[in-house]
Amino acid sequence: MTADVRWNRKDLLGIRELSAEEITFILDTADAFKQVGTRDVKKVPALRGKTLVNFFVEPSTRTRTSFELAATRLSADVINISAATSSLTKGETLKDTAKILEANHADIIVLRHSSAGAAQFLAERVRASIINAGDGAHEHPTQALLDLYTIRARRGAIAGLHVAIVGDILFSRVARSNIFALLKLGARVTLVGPSTLVPRAFEQLGVSVSHRLDEVLPTVDVVNLLRIQHERQRKEYFPSIGEYIRLFGLTKARAKLLRPDCLIMHPGPINRGVEIDSDLADGVQSVILDQVTNGLAIRMAVLYLCGGISAR
C-alpha cells in the first residue's frame, strides 16, 4: 500500500478544511486497515521506524488508547505524555514542549488540548505531523471520521441520509466535526437540544435546529447522542438532569418513535440513563461498539497517510 497523490497533508487539524474527496479517501483507506484486525498477526510495517507521541493536555482514555493501539499495529514506537507529567506544569510553553519532542525525533504528535486552535498553532511551528485529537470546543476530526465510517458501513452511503445530533451542541467539538463531515458528504443534519445549548445561530452552517426531539426522531436514519459537556460549561444551561432526560433523553418509550433501521450512536463516554437508556445503548439498533472498532481503523489510516507525507 502506498500513499495516494490525493492526500497531500502532513497534518489532520479538522474536518472543515477537508474536501469530500479527501474525507472519502480516508474512509476508503480505513477499509484496508480494518482487515488487519481480523488477522492472527495484527501488525503491518507501514510506520516502522517512526515515533508517535500521544500528547494529551486534557484527560482521555478512549481516544488516547485508540491512537496508541493504532500506532502499535502500524509498527511505530509510541510515547504517551500527559500534562501532569510534562514540563507544562513548570511553565514551559506548548511550543517549546513540542520542539523538544521534535528534537527527540518525534515524527507524529497526536495532540489533545483544552484550547481551540492548539493543533493549528503547533502545525505551523513544527515539522512533525500534528493530528488533532480534540481542541477545546473546536473540532475532533477522527471522531467524525469514525462516525462516518460506521454509518457508511451500515447504510452503504452517507448522501441522502437524515442525521440527528442530540444534546450539548454548543460545547461539543464532536458535533462540529460531524456537522462539517456529514454536510460535505451529502447528508441532511438536524441539531436537537435545549435552546441554550442549540442556538439558532447553528443554522448558518446549513443544518436545521429543533428543540422538540419527539418531532424529529420518526424522520431520521441516524441519531447521534452527545454527552453534556459539564467541564466546559460555566453555568447551568438547563434546570436539572431530570428535566433534560424528560425532554431530550433517548428513553425506551421515546425510542419507539424511531424507524426499525435507525442507527443509534454515541461518541462516549456514555452517561447511561441520561443521554440514553442503558438497554438501548446495548440494543440491536446501537452501533456504539462498532464506533470503537472502526475508530481504530480510521486512526490507523490517518496516521499512515499523514506519517507518509511527513517523511517526504
ABEGO torsion letter per residue (X at the ends): XBBBAABABABBABAAABBAAAAAAAAAAAAAAAAAAABABABBAAABGBBBBBBBABBBAAAAAAAAAAAAAAGBBBBBBBAAABAAAAGBBAAAAAAAAAAAGBABBBBBBABBGAAAAAAAABABBBBBAEBEABBBAAAAAAAAAAAAAAAGBABGBBBBBBEBAAABAAAAAAAAAAAAAGBBBBBBEBAAABBAAAAAAGBBBBABAAAAAAABABBBBBBBBAAABABBABABAAAAAAAABBBAAAAAABBAABBBBBAOBBBBGBABBAAAAABAABAAAAAAAAAAAAAAAAAAAAAAAAAX
